[in-house]
Amino acid sequence: MKSRGKIGGWSTLGLPAVFILCIFVFFLGFFGSSLLSQQVENEFSLHPRRPRVLNQNEYEPLPRGDSGDDSLTTIPFQVLSWTPRAQYFPGFATAQQCESIIKMAEVRLSPSGLALRKGDTTESTKGVRTSSGMFISASEDKTGTLALIEKKIERATMIPRIHGEMFNVLRYEIGQRYLQHYDSFNPIEYGPQKSQRMASFLLYLSDVEEGGETMFPYENDESMSSTYDVEKCNGLKVKPRKGDGLLFYSLYPNGTIDPTSLHGGCAVIKGQKWVATKWIRNQEEFY
Ligand SMILES: O=C(O)CCC(=O)C(=O)O
């Protein structure tokens, strides 16, 4: 009787209900297995789609060498581009550190200068770099902010601080810009060089409402053959965000100039832009 009652229960559901149940079980199995396989792919593929966030507690620091650290350091960064080699460091400095640097700089600003190529004159390069700026070394800063930033740049790049020039703190007002240029000095254009700027670290000290991006027109070699339209300010554009850092390399690992490291600062359209640039040389004795 009991078993008959059970059969009776199924049969009372009716064929359509059994059919819908079968479809439901099929889709559950299908989506479940594809989700599982995607997870396995993300974990093990060489180029996972989403970067795996490392949990510091998962790792045991190794016994250190004499000059190393006994703890792990976390400095998050995003690879923005390989051509040029550019990395973005969100939250590299605190808002308070940025404000302290601006406070130091704003009382000492003067029109930004340019390194002139053979044949260039102040007149012929007018309008190329229209910001105001000042140079300051970490030792001049009694608050210790610049020394902290410099040490963090040193750790992020693993290039000793002694290779760094003074900080160049820049302010761009509406309409001000820095046209595309190289930070490295091609000896054909600038004459023999004792050292080269191998990398540049830009610390954005303010947000900018509109414009003011740092741009790389030759990112991915894309427009290198075509003529570049200065006014469009196109290519890879990095929007300044207060406290964030941008590192890019002007030289290839073999020491030659990376042509895709051409870059500039787009005109500020709304707001004001503050940035501190640290140029890093390939020699300790630069000049
Ligand atoms: O202001 C910028 O975004 C770029 C600055 C720059 O190119 C430089 O300081 O060399």
The ligand as a Tripos MOL2 file, in Angstrom:
@<TRIPOS>MOLECULE
LIG
   10     9     1     0     0
SMALL
NO_CHARGES

@<TRIPOS>ATOM
      1 O1         52.8640   66.5550  -15.4480 O.co2     1 LIG1
      2 C1         52.9120   65.4380  -15.9090 C.2       1 LIG1
      3 O2         51.9560   64.6680  -15.8790 O.co2     1 LIG1
      4 C2         54.1660   64.9880  -16.5950 C.3       1 LIG1
      5 C3         55.3770   65.5980  -15.9880 C.3       1 LIG1
      6 C4         56.5870   65.2590  -16.7700 C.2       1 LIG1
      7 O3         56.5210   64.8180  -17.8730 O.2       1 LIG1
      8 C5         57.8980   65.4280  -16.2050 C.2       1 LIG1
      9 O4         58.0050   66.0130  -15.1120 O.co2     1 LIG1
     10 O5         58.8760   64.9920  -16.8530 O.co2     1 LIG1
@<TRIPOS>BOND
     1     1     2 2
     2     2     3 1
     3     2     4 1
     4     4     5 1
     5     5     6 1
     6     6     7 2
     7     6     8 1
     8     8     9 2
     9     8    10 1
@<TRIPOS>SUBSTRUCTURE
     1 LIG1         1 GROUP 0 **** ****
